[in-house]
Amino acid sequence: MPADLRARLGLVELPNPVLAAAGCAGAGRELAGFVDVARVGAVISRSIMTEPRTGNPAPRLAETPSGLLNSVGLQGPGIDGFLQRDLPWLLSRGARVVVSIAGQTLGEYGALASRLSDAAGVSAVEINLSCPNAEDAGRMFALDPEAAAKAVAAVRGSLRSGIPVFAKLSPDVTDVVAVAAACVAAGADGLSLINVLLGMAIDPGTMRPALAAAYGGLSGPAIRPVAVRCVWQVREAFPDVPIIGTGGVRSGRDALELLLAGASMVGVGTAIVHDPSACSRVLKELEDELVVIGADRVADVIGQAHGTRDRVSHGLARRF
Ligand SMILES: Cc1cc2nc3c(=O)[nH]c(=O)nc-3n(C[C@H](O)[C@H](O)[C@H](O)COP(=O)(O)O)c2cc1C
């Protein structure tokens, strides 16, 4: 019998825990024709800012042996365009929508949150904290627990109660748990981890950086062990805080790994860039993995890699 895949995002029940990660499915329309967006657990929008942006100059993508480098630079329509075109399209297709927001000041985070408070159909807000803080010499909010907490508080203070807030953390810190703790204390209902790692490639042929912006964000299979470690550490510290685990998921087995580390939902990012149907394939494979290990409910595997407790009582002893 297939496993019960339902997951919970605040007040909203998701049919399954496989989400399209921020920025990798564009506005969602890019997936149409490859997957039914209503069957994806939820679609996380690209990060929306107060104004439209064209992003960084090309080249903005560079392949590395096991990951993708990108310096897209938060290209997008701005909150007005998102609310007028992208959100209505996603809702008309039956998608559950998590809106990712990115600000350069605390005021911008607050302004974006209050605009979303008036919009119908927002299942959750994800705060992209990997943005340069214009009020702190361009240092990313995610690098400093205090700055991250202030951004979370700015959003929580302006957002209608009932819409859960997930803070998306960067792995480029020495202590991800300290940043997670600050975000939870500031009112984050959940955490999303991880965003890209800073990386760089140089083309020996041209003797120049492969990206016009010199360096960018590394994603894909190369970063999965970092994502598993971050999810594990944060789950260990906050076993009751829901986590969207993202980083290098290409298969159902990869998704299962993040669930076992403690994620309650899994984001699929770079895999979509290579295969727009990746979310539905990962979901199907995850269902098969759950059958193989004898799990009746996806909820039963969440965090099971921690300690030695209870695996047998969940019927999960066969493979582990
Ligand atoms: C082309 C591209 C664009 C991205 N845009 C965003 C974005 O707008 N906001 C955000 O929070 N993360 C963004 N990300 C990061 C992903 O959501 C994800 O956290 C990261 O890539 C790790 O997952 P993956 O290895 O499955 O791609 C982007 C990643 C890529 C590859």
The ligand as an ORCA input file, in Angstrom:
! r2SCAN-3c Opt
* xyz 0 1
  C      19.355     29.322    -10.641
  C      19.043     29.383     -9.161
  C      18.260     30.424     -8.661
  C      17.979     30.494     -7.292
  N      17.190     31.516     -6.830
  C      16.891     31.565     -5.503
  C      16.031     32.578     -5.010
  O      15.485     33.420     -5.748
  N      15.793     32.611     -3.659
  C      16.326     31.683     -2.785
  O      16.066     31.757     -1.575
  N      17.104     30.688     -3.254
  C      17.396     30.614     -4.573
  N      18.172     29.583     -5.043
  C      18.657     28.561     -4.085
  C      17.764     27.305     -4.104
  O      16.435     27.612     -3.731
  C      18.312     26.229     -3.155
  O      18.256     26.672     -1.828
  C      19.760     25.836     -3.474
  O      20.003     25.874     -4.862
  C      20.121     24.452     -2.945
  O      19.263     23.471     -3.462
  P      19.621     22.591     -4.791
  O      20.976     22.039     -4.594
  O      18.545     21.571     -4.879
  O      19.582     23.558     -5.935
  C      18.472     29.497     -6.411
  C      19.254     28.450     -6.926
  C      19.544     28.388     -8.276
  C      20.354     27.224     -8.793
*
